[in-house]
Structure formats: structure tokens, C-alpha cells
Amino acid sequence: SRITSLSFPDGKTLSDNAVYSVIVNSFMAGGGSNMGPPEGAESTPLNIVDLDGTIDYIKSRPQPLAVPSETRIFIAKQ
């Protein structure tokens, strides 16, 4: 599969001229599954265990945690 389009919640799309910060787990940041960062990308380790970060985030949200109802990923049939 390949990403063919991407937009933010406000409807804006990615710009070829912008710089974005993205947080990924250590497996992906290290090139796991051949999905590492693009050549020339900067990397700043946060030294946070993935599971601990997820737990802290969930605890920071109003409880019970509401699951988003909107569709976030669309798979286009080819």
C-alpha cells in the first residue's frame, strides 16, 4: 500500500516547502521494516518508552476516554 493523499483535521494538506516534526517509535526511527526517516532528516531521541508515553497520554485525557467517531484512515480501492 502507498499513501496517495494526506490532510490535517482542518482540511489543509501537506506542503512540499514546509518542515514538519513527527514522532515515531524507536523501531520505526531506526529504520524498522525499511521505513526509516528520509535521508537528511534530523533525529532527536526523546528517551521515552513507547508504552509509558501512551499510558501517560491516556491518563492525561478526560475519563472515560472517548474514542473518535470519525473515519481517520481511508483505503482507496485500485
C-alpha positions in Angstrom: 0.0 0.0 0.0 1.1 3.6 -0.6 -0.1 6.9 0.8 -1.6 8.9 -2.1 -3.0 11.8 -0.1 -2.9 13.2 3.4 -4.8 16.0 5.1 -4.9 17.6 8.5 -8.2 17.7 10.6 -8.7 21.3 9.4 -8.6 20.1 5.7 -5.2 21.5 4.9 -2.8 19.3 3.0 1.0 18.8 3.4 3.2 21.4 1.7 6.3 20.4 -0.2 8.0 23.5 1.1 7.2 23.1 4.9 9.2 21.3 7.6 7.2 19.0 9.9 8.0 17.4 13.2 6.9 13.8 13.5 7.1 11.5 16.5 7.6 7.8 15.8 8.5 4.8 17.9 12.2 3.7 18.2 11.7 0.7 15.9 10.5 2.9 13.0 13.0 5.7 13.7 15.8 3.1 13.5 14.6 2.0 10.0 12.5 -1.0 11.0 10.6 -2.5 8.1 12.6 -0.3 5.8 10.6 2.7 7.0 13.3 4.9 8.5 13.5 8.7 8.2 14.3 10.2 4.8 17.9 11.0 4.1 19.0 14.2 5.7 16.2 14.2 8.3 17.2 15.2 11.8 16.5 12.9 14.8 16.2 13.8 18.4 15.7 10.9 20.8 13.1 11.7 23.5 14.1 8.8 25.7 10.5 7.9 26.4 9.4 4.2 26.3 6.5 4.0 23.8 4.2 2.2 26.2 4.8 4.7 29.0 4.1 7.6 26.7 0.9 6.1 25.6 -0.2 5.4 29.2 0.7 8.9 30.3 -1.3 10.4 27.3 -4.4 8.4 28.1 -4.2 9.3 31.8 -4.0 13.0 30.8 -7.3 12.9 28.8 -10.8 13.2 30.3 -12.0 9.9 31.5 -13.6 7.7 30.3 -11.5 8.2 27.2 -13.7 8.9 24.2 -12.9 7.1 21.0 -13.1 9.4 17.9 -16.2 8.6 15.8 -14.9 10.0 12.5 -13.1 7.9 10.0 -9.4 8.7 10.1 -7.9 6.3 7.5 -9.5 5.8 4.1 -8.3 2.9 2.0 -8.8 3.6 -1.7 -9.6 0.6 -3.9 -7.4 0.4 -7.0 
